[in-house]
Amino acid sequence: MYNPLENWGNDVVRQFNEFCLRLPGHIISNLIMVNDGSDYSLENDAQIVLDNIKGSKWISYDENHGKGYALREGVKKSDADIIMYTDYDFPYTYGSMASMLEKLLVEGTDAVVGNRDKSYYNHISSRRKRISQYLRSVNKILFRLPTDDTQCGLKAFKASKKELFLSTKTNRYLIDVEFLKKLARSNSKVDIQLVKLRDNVVLSNISNLRLLKELYNYVVIMLT
């Protein structure tokens, strides 16, 4: 998380518990939160989560490094059989997340990646929509990836792929692209889960400059 909304702690507790209610009874789920150098203190809300979710972990550092760096810090602390990552506000439906986990329980499946349904485009600007659709077309035509939707922020994998994830180098948003490329090159068995955003989810805006930087980084990753 980076600069989350006010009173995020109680919301995380509620959403995590809602998600856990949809899991099979034999599944024990723990929560790991990473504060990626937010501009203000998150300790009060973090304590709310730690007090209300047994076994939860809190990782925090002062300097903002980006999504990829934060995810690796969280994954390092996990000793679970299955690791799932998403944004702090749980933007995808609990059903999407639970279905992803069920697919990972199938023997032989190494990872499950989300593929956003068409309703996702109702939540973003027309400019961002065009770029997203263009990248999906490029992924499908030029690169042999498990899915053309590289930027869905919901993915899960078994502990056997933990070191593969930690071998990524990308610090910011395109961590998902690099991980998918590594999964493809390692001949991992990857399944796809159609996912849907929850109602009333508001996605952050991305500046033109950041979009250009990410497009450049995308090309670098794919051609490396």
Secondary structure as the mmCIF struct_conf table of DSSP 4:
data_model
#
loop_
_struct_conf.conf_type_id
_struct_conf.id
_struct_conf.beg_label_comp_id
_struct_conf.beg_label_asym_id
_struct_conf.beg_label_seq_id
_struct_conf.end_label_comp_id
_struct_conf.end_label_asym_id
_struct_conf.end_label_seq_id
BEND BEND1 ASN A 3 ASN A 3
HELX_LH_PP_P HELX_LH_PP_P1 PRO A 4 LEU A 5
TURN_TY1_P TURN_TY1_P1 GLU A 6 ASN A 7
HELX_RH_AL_P HELX_RH_AL_P1 TRP A 8 LEU A 21
TURN_TY1_P TURN_TY1_P2 ARG A 22 ARG A 22
BEND BEND2 LEU A 23 LEU A 23
TURN_TY1_P TURN_TY1_P3 GLY A 25 HIS A 26
STRN STRN1 ILE A 32 ASP A 36
BEND BEND3 ASP A 39 TYR A 40
HELX_RH_AL_P HELX_RH_AL_P2 GLU A 43 ASN A 52
BEND BEND4 ILE A 53 ILE A 53
TURN_TY1_P TURN_TY1_P4 LYS A 54 GLY A 55
STRN STRN2 LYS A 57 TYR A 61
BEND BEND5 ASP A 62 GLU A 63
HELX_RH_AL_P HELX_RH_AL_P3 LYS A 67 LYS A 76
TURN_TY1_P TURN_TY1_P5 LYS A 77 LYS A 77
BEND BEND6 ASP A 81 ASP A 81
STRN STRN3 ILE A 82 TYR A 85
TURN_TY1_P TURN_TY1_P6 TYR A 88 ASP A 89
STRN STRN4 TYR A 92 TYR A 92
HELX_RH_AL_P HELX_RH_AL_P4 TYR A 94 LEU A 104
TURN_TY1_P TURN_TY1_P7 LEU A 105 LEU A 105
BEND BEND7 VAL A 106 VAL A 106
TURN_TY1_P TURN_TY1_P8 GLU A 107 GLY A 108
STRN STRN5 ALA A 111 ARG A 116
HELX_RH_3T_P HELX_RH_3T_P1 LYS A 118 HIS A 123
BEND BEND8 ILE A 124 ILE A 124
HELX_RH_AL_P HELX_RH_AL_P5 SER A 126 LEU A 142
BEND BEND9 PRO A 146 PRO A 146
BEND BEND10 ASP A 148 ASP A 148
TURN_TY1_P TURN_TY1_P9 THR A 150 GLN A 151
BEND BEND11 GLY A 153 GLY A 153
STRN STRN6 LYS A 155 LYS A 158
HELX_RH_3T_P HELX_RH_3T_P2 ALA A 159 LYS A 161
HELX_RH_AL_P HELX_RH_AL_P6 LYS A 162 LEU A 166
TURN_TY1_P TURN_TY1_P10 SER A 167 SER A 167
BEND BEND12 ARG A 172 ARG A 172
TURN_TY1_P TURN_TY1_P11 TYR A 173 LEU A 174
HELX_RH_AL_P HELX_RH_AL_P7 ILE A 175 ARG A 185
TURN_TY1_P TURN_TY1_P12 SER A 186 ASN A 187
STRN STRN7 VAL A 190 VAL A 195
STRN STRN8 LEU A 197 LEU A 197
HELX_LH_PP_P HELX_LH_PP_P2 ARG A 198 ARG A 198
TURN_TY1_P TURN_TY1_P13 ASP A 199 ASN A 200
HELX_LH_PP_P HELX_LH_PP_P3 LEU A 203 ASN A 205
HELX_RH_AL_P HELX_RH_AL_P8 ASN A 208 LEU A 223
#
